[in-house]
Amino acid sequence: MTVGKVAQGASTGCPQPLYLRSQPHHTTMQVAITTASGNSNTGPIPTTVTERASCSTACPFYDTGCYGKYHLQGVHWRKVSNHERGVSWDEFISKVRKFAPNSLWRHNVTGDLPHLLGDINPRMVDALVRANKGRKGFTYTHHVLNDHNLKVIQDANANGFTVNVSTESVEVADQVMSEHNIPAVAVIPSTESRRFFHTESGRKVVVCPAKIHKGKVNCSTCGLCQQSDREFIIAFPAHGTAKKAVDAIVS
C-alpha cells in the first residue's frame, strides 16, 4: 500500500491525508480461524471470525438483524470478542501465510475489517493483503465509503484480496460498482425468488447460488464473491433468525 509515502510526507511538516498517517498496529484485534469449515453455506474452506469491535456502528444490522449474534455462531463470536478464543492479528496473519497456495478462503463469516473510529486500518489490511498473495481470500465490509476507506478497499482488490462492499439495495450496489470500480453485494428481501435479474441501469444481479441450490452449491464450489473484477452484483436474500428484522430494513 502506502507505507513508503508516510515517511516522505512526515518530513515536509504538511498535513497528510488520513490514509497516509502513521497509525498503531492493533495486535489486540482477535481473530478465530477454522481451517476447514463445517458450515453448509461455505463448504470445507478456511473461514475466520473477527471480534465485534471490528464492525462499523454505521452498519444497519449492527443493533438488529445480524445473524452472527444468534445460535452457535453467536456463542462463538462472543467468545472471540471477549478474547476467550482466537489469536491476535499478528498471529492470524502468520497463519494466513501458511494457507495452501491458490486456496479459496473466506475472511469474516462475522466481523469486519479492523478500523480506527470508522476508518479502516490500512496497515493491518495491507498485512492481510500481503499474506494472501498466491491465495484467493475474500471478505465483505459495511464500513462507510469515505475517501480513506475507499482507497484501502480499492488497494486490497487491486492486489489480490477481494473486499466486497455490502449494501442493502441492488441500486446502491450498482452505484458503488459504477462509481468506484469495486465489487459490491446486496442484501435483498427474503421473498425474492428469481435466480437473477437486473438493476434499473441494466446491471445483472445474481442471487447467491448457495441460497438457490441449497445443499448442492456453497462457497467452496462457487467462488463468485472472490472475483473482484466481476461485472455483476451478488444478492443475498434475508435469512435466519433475524429474517423479519432484515426484511424490514431492506424492503
Backbone torsions as a table, in degrees:
resi	resn	phi	psi	omega
1	MET	NA	-117.6	-168.8
2	THR	-123.6	26.6	-176.0
3	VAL	-58.9	-41.5	-177.1
4	GLY	-63.5	-30.4	-176.9
5	LYS	-75.5	-17.9	-178.8
6	VAL	-62.6	-50.3	-177.8
7	ALA	-62.6	-37.8	179.9
8	GLN	-63.9	-45.5	-178.5
9	GLY	-68.2	-35.5	-176.6
10	ALA	-64.5	-32.0	-176.0
11	SER	-73.9	-15.9	-177.9
12	THR	-84.4	-20.6	-177.0
13	GLY	79.9	1.6	-179.5
14	CYS	-89.7	148.5	176.8
15	PRO	-58.8	140.0	-179.8
16	GLN	-106.6	154.1	170.1
17	PRO	-59.2	151.1	-175.6
18	LEU	-57.2	-38.2	-175.0
19	TYR	-72.2	-8.3	177.2
20	LEU	-101.3	-8.4	-176.0
21	ARG	-77.0	151.4	176.2
22	SER	-65.2	129.3	-178.9
23	GLN	-131.7	145.3	-179.1
24	PRO	-65.2	144.5	178.5
25	HIS	-93.9	99.2	-173.8
26	HIS	-75.8	95.2	179.9
27	THR	-77.8	-2.8	179.4
28	THR	-83.8	-8.1	177.5
29	MET	-65.1	119.2	-172.4
30	GLN	-93.2	135.1	179.6
31	VAL	-134.3	134.3	175.2
32	ALA	-108.7	135.8	-178.4
33	ILE	-113.4	133.0	170.0
34	THR	-111.5	115.6	-172.0
35	THR	-70.8	-28.7	176.6
36	ALA	-144.3	96.1	-173.6
37	SER	-61.8	143.9	173.9
38	GLY	-98.7	5.5	179.6
39	ASN	-70.6	128.3	-177.1
40	SER	-66.8	-24.0	179.7
41	ASN	-77.7	-35.8	-178.0
42	THR	-90.4	-31.6	-172.6
43	GLY	78.8	-179.9	-172.0
44	PRO	-79.5	59.7	176.0
45	ILE	-113.5	161.7	174.0
46	PRO	-63.7	136.1	176.7
47	THR	-135.7	161.3	179.0
48	THR	-134.3	164.3	171.8
49	VAL	-134.5	130.9	177.7
50	THR	-111.2	143.8	-176.0
51	GLU	-53.5	155.0	-172.4
52	ARG	-63.0	-23.3	178.4
53	ALA	-61.7	-16.1	177.8
54	SER	-76.5	-18.5	-174.4
55	CYS	-75.1	148.0	176.2
56	SER	-81.3	130.9	176.6
57	THR	-70.1	-10.2	176.6
58	ALA	-81.6	-10.8	178.4
59	CYS	-62.1	128.2	-178.4
60	PRO	-64.9	-15.7	179.5
61	PHE	-101.1	9.0	-175.5
62	TYR	-59.5	-44.4	-178.3
63	ASP	-94.9	-31.0	-178.6
64	THR	-148.0	141.5	177.2
65	GLY	100.8	-10.3	-179.1
66	CYS	-78.2	115.8	-177.0
67	TYR	-67.6	-19.8	-179.1
68	GLY	-67.5	-10.0	-179.4
69	LYS	-85.9	-10.5	-168.6
70	TYR	-109.6	156.1	172.4
71	HIS	55.9	-148.8	-175.1
72	LEU	-65.0	-33.7	177.3
73	GLN	-63.2	-38.4	178.7
74	GLY	-65.9	-41.2	177.8
75	VAL	-61.9	-46.2	-179.8
76	HIS	-61.7	-47.0	-177.8
77	TRP	-62.5	-40.3	179.5
78	ARG	-64.4	-38.7	179.1
79	LYS	-67.6	-38.2	176.0
80	VAL	-65.3	-43.3	-178.8
81	SER	-65.1	-29.7	177.4
82	ASN	-89.0	5.9	-180.0
83	HIS	61.6	31.2	174.0
84	GLU	-90.9	-16.9	177.3
85	ARG	-136.7	160.8	174.5
86	GLY	93.4	-172.6	-177.5
87	VAL	-134.5	169.3	177.8
88	SER	-69.9	166.7	179.6
89	TRP	-59.4	-42.3	-179.7
90	ASP	-61.7	-42.4	178.4
91	GLU	-66.2	-39.0	177.2
92	PHE	-59.1	-46.4	179.7
93	ILE	-60.1	-41.0	178.6
94	SER	-62.5	-37.9	180.0
95	LYS	-70.9	-35.7	178.2
96	VAL	-62.1	-38.7	179.3
97	ARG	-60.6	-21.7	-178.2
98	LYS	-93.9	-3.4	175.4
99	PHE	-61.0	148.5	-178.8
100	ALA	-60.3	141.9	177.2
101	PRO	-55.4	140.2	176.8
102	ASN	69.0	9.9	-177.7
103	SER	-77.9	140.9	175.2
104	LEU	-84.9	131.3	177.2
105	TRP	-148.6	151.6	-175.9
106	ARG	-113.2	119.0	175.8
107	HIS	-89.4	129.1	175.2
108	ASN	71.3	74.4	163.9
109	VAL	-61.3	-36.6	166.3
110	THR	-136.9	150.3	-176.1
111	GLY	105.7	178.3	-177.5
112	ASP	-143.8	-172.5	178.9
113	LEU	-75.2	142.0	-179.3
114	PRO	-60.8	144.9	-175.3
115	HIS	-145.4	165.2	174.8
116	LEU	-121.2	102.9	-179.6
117	LEU	53.5	40.8	176.2
118	GLY	95.8	-13.1	177.0
119	ASP	-97.0	119.0	-179.1
120	ILE	-55.1	134.9	-178.4
121	ASN	-75.5	108.0	-174.9
122	PRO	-67.6	-31.0	-179.6
123	ARG	-66.5	-43.2	-178.0
124	MET	-70.2	-39.1	178.8
125	VAL	-70.3	-37.9	177.2
126	ASP	-60.7	-39.9	177.6
127	ALA	-62.6	-38.9	178.3
128	LEU	-66.6	-43.8	179.5
129	VAL	-61.0	-43.1	-179.9
130	ARG	-66.1	-40.9	-179.8
131	ALA	-66.1	-28.7	-177.2
132	ASN	-79.9	-7.8	-177.4
133	LYS	-51.1	129.1	-180.0
134	GLY	84.7	3.0	179.4
135	ARG	-126.4	172.3	-174.3
136	LYS	-118.0	66.3	178.7
137	GLY	-81.8	147.5	175.9
138	PHE	-148.6	156.7	179.3
139	THR	-156.3	-173.8	-179.6
140	TYR	-136.6	153.0	176.9
141	THR	-139.8	141.8	174.8
142	HIS	-109.4	12.6	178.7
143	HIS	-66.4	149.5	179.7
144	VAL	-60.0	140.1	-178.2
145	LEU	-88.8	63.3	171.1
146	ASN	-79.9	175.2	-175.6
147	ASP	-59.0	-41.1	-179.8
148	HIS	-60.4	-52.9	-177.1
149	ASN	-65.7	-36.5	177.5
150	LEU	-59.2	-42.6	-179.5
151	LYS	-63.9	-43.9	-180.0
152	VAL	-62.0	-44.1	-179.3
153	ILE	-65.9	-44.3	179.2
154	GLN	-63.2	-42.3	179.4
155	ASP	-63.2	-41.9	179.8
156	ALA	-61.8	-47.2	179.9
157	ASN	-64.1	-36.9	-179.6
158	ALA	-70.1	-18.7	-176.1
159	ASN	-114.3	24.6	167.7
160	GLY	97.2	-5.0	176.0
161	PHE	-110.2	116.5	-172.2
162	THR	-82.8	121.9	175.0
163	VAL	-115.9	110.6	177.5
164	ASN	-88.0	132.0	175.1
165	VAL	-80.4	124.4	-179.9
166	SER	-89.3	132.2	179.4
167	THR	-132.7	173.8	-179.5
168	GLU	-114.9	20.2	-178.7
169	SER	-159.8	134.6	178.1
170	VAL	-66.4	-27.4	178.2
171	GLU	-69.4	-38.7	176.6
172	VAL	-68.4	-41.0	177.2
173	ALA	-60.0	-41.7	177.6
174	ASP	-59.6	-44.2	-179.7
175	GLN	-63.7	-42.9	179.0
176	VAL	-60.0	-45.7	-178.2
177	MET	-68.3	-38.1	-178.4
178	SER	-71.5	-40.6	-174.4
179	GLU	-84.1	-30.6	-171.6
180	HIS	-120.5	-4.5	177.4
181	ASN	55.6	44.9	175.4
182	ILE	-130.6	153.0	-177.5
183	PRO	-70.1	147.0	179.8
184	ALA	-139.9	152.8	175.7
185	VAL	-128.5	164.8	-179.6
186	ALA	-140.4	141.2	170.2
187	VAL	-87.0	133.5	-177.1
188	ILE	-126.1	164.6	-178.8
189	PRO	-58.0	147.4	-178.4
190	SER	-64.6	-17.6	-177.7
191	THR	-81.1	-7.5	-179.0
192	GLU	-65.7	124.6	-176.8
193	SER	-114.5	-5.9	-179.0
194	ARG	-76.3	146.7	175.7
195	ARG	-76.6	-34.0	175.9
196	PHE	-156.0	158.1	177.1
197	PHE	-158.8	-170.9	-176.7
198	HIS	-130.8	151.0	175.1
199	THR	-75.7	175.2	179.6
200	GLU	-61.1	-29.9	-179.4
201	SER	-84.9	-7.4	178.6
202	GLY	102.5	0.9	179.7
203	ARG	-72.9	137.4	-178.2
204	LYS	-74.0	140.7	175.7
205	VAL	-118.6	123.3	178.6
206	VAL	-107.9	120.3	177.1
207	VAL	-73.8	135.9	-176.9
208	CYS	-43.1	117.0	-178.7
209	PRO	-57.5	-29.2	179.6
210	ALA	-67.9	-24.8	178.0
211	LYS	-84.1	-30.3	-179.6
212	ILE	-80.7	-41.3	-176.4
213	HIS	-114.5	64.0	-176.6
214	LYS	-59.7	132.2	179.4
215	GLY	85.4	-10.4	-178.5
216	LYS	-114.8	-26.9	-178.7
217	VAL	-129.9	141.0	173.0
218	ASN	-147.2	-177.9	-178.0
219	CYS	-56.2	-38.8	-175.7
220	SER	-66.2	-27.5	-179.2
221	THR	-102.9	-6.3	-176.7
222	CYS	-103.5	-72.8	177.1
223	GLY	77.9	7.5	-178.0
224	LEU	-62.3	-38.5	-177.7
225	CYS	-66.1	-18.0	-179.8
226	GLN	-84.3	-11.4	-177.7
227	GLN	-82.6	97.7	-174.3
228	SER	-72.7	-21.0	-177.4
229	ASP	-98.2	13.8	-178.6
230	ARG	-68.4	154.8	-179.5
231	GLU	-98.1	-7.8	-175.7
232	PHE	-108.7	159.3	176.7
233	ILE	-91.5	143.4	172.4
234	ILE	-104.7	131.0	-176.6
235	ALA	-114.9	139.0	-179.9
236	PHE	-117.8	112.3	177.3
237	PRO	-63.6	142.8	175.9
238	ALA	-56.7	139.8	-177.6
239	HIS	-154.0	172.6	174.5
240	GLY	84.5	-170.3	-176.0
241	THR	-57.8	-37.0	-176.2
242	ALA	-95.2	20.6	-175.2
243	LYS	-54.3	-44.2	-178.4
244	LYS	-64.1	-40.2	178.8
245	ALA	-65.4	-40.2	178.9
246	VAL	-67.2	-42.3	177.9
247	ASP	-56.5	-40.4	-178.7
248	ALA	-65.2	-30.0	-178.6
249	ILE	-79.8	-41.0	-172.6
250	VAL	-94.8	-10.9	-178.3
251	SER	-81.2	NA	NA
